[in-house]
Amino acid sequence: MKSGAGYYDYENGRKKGEWPGLKDLVPNRGNRVASAEQIVERCMRALYKKARELVDRKIVASQEECDLAFVLGIGFAMYLGGPIFYGKLRGWEAS
């Protein structure tokens, strides 16, 4: 907004819409749109995989410690129990 360009076009400090040249930057992008549930699952799976990697590489002592670090360190929702706990509930153990 400050530069008057980017993802959106601006005119007189107001958002006018998507910048017309945006589509040219990524040709053949397609028109597939992910649902909110798909986006959440992709993000959660990424956190789960990273948490498992930290435990597998012995960077963190245990799965429980890793979950606690995510909850206290980055604000992962406590009621979900941490990324490893969350993933196990969804059957991602073998992922």
C-alpha positions in Angstrom: 0.0 0.0 0.0 2.8 2.4 0.9 4.4 2.0 -2.6 1.0 2.0 -4.3 1.7 -1.4 -5.9 1.9 -5.1 -5.1 -0.8 -7.7 -4.8 -3.4 -5.0 -5.0 -3.7 -1.9 -7.1 -4.2 1.4 -5.2 -5.6 4.7 -6.2 -5.6 7.7 -4.0 -4.6 5.5 -1.0 -7.5 3.2 -1.5 -7.5 -0.5 -2.6 -8.8 -0.7 -6.2 -8.6 -4.4 -6.7 -6.0 -7.0 -7.7 -3.1 -5.7 -9.7 -3.8 -6.7 -13.4 -0.2 -7.9 -14.0 -0.4 -10.5 -11.1 -1.8 -13.3 -13.4 1.2 -12.8 -15.8 3.7 -13.5 -13.0 2.4 -17.1 -12.6 1.2 -18.3 -16.0 -0.9 -21.5 -16.1 -1.7 -21.3 -12.4 -5.1 -22.9 -12.9 -8.2 -22.0 -10.9 -8.3 -24.6 -8.2 -9.3 -23.3 -4.8 -8.6 -25.1 -1.6 -11.3 -25.3 1.0 -10.7 -23.9 4.5 -10.5 -27.5 5.8 -7.8 -28.4 3.2 -5.8 -25.3 4.1 -5.9 -26.1 7.8 -4.9 -29.7 7.2 -2.0 -28.7 5.1 -0.7 -26.3 7.7 -1.2 -28.7 10.5 0.5 -31.5 8.7 3.5 -29.3 8.0 3.7 -28.5 11.8 3.3 -32.2 12.6 6.1 -33.2 10.2 8.4 -30.6 11.6 7.6 -31.6 15.2 8.3 -35.2 14.4 11.5 -34.3 12.7 12.7 -32.5 15.8 12.0 -35.5 18.0 13.5 -38.0 15.5 16.7 -36.0 15.2 16.8 -35.8 19.0 16.7 -32.0 19.0 13.9 -32.3 21.5 13.9 -35.1 24.2 10.3 -36.3 23.7 7.1 -35.9 21.8 5.5 -34.4 24.9 8.3 -31.9 25.3 8.0 -30.9 21.7 4.2 -30.4 21.9 4.8 -28.3 25.0 7.4 -26.2 23.2 4.9 -25.5 20.4 2.2 -24.6 22.8 4.3 -22.3 25.0 6.8 -21.1 22.4 4.7 -20.3 19.3 1.2 -20.3 20.8 -0.1 -23.5 19.3 -3.6 -24.0 20.7 -3.3 -25.7 24.0 -6.7 -27.4 23.7 -5.3 -29.2 20.6 -2.5 -30.6 22.7 0.4 -29.8 20.3 1.1 -30.8 16.8 2.2 -34.4 17.5 -0.8 -35.1 19.8 -3.1 -33.5 17.2 -1.6 -35.5 14.4 -1.9 -38.8 16.3 -5.6 -38.1 16.9 -6.0 -37.9 13.2 -4.0 -41.0 12.4 -1.0 -39.3 10.9 1.4 -41.5 12.9 2.7 -43.2 9.7 2.9 -40.0 7.7 
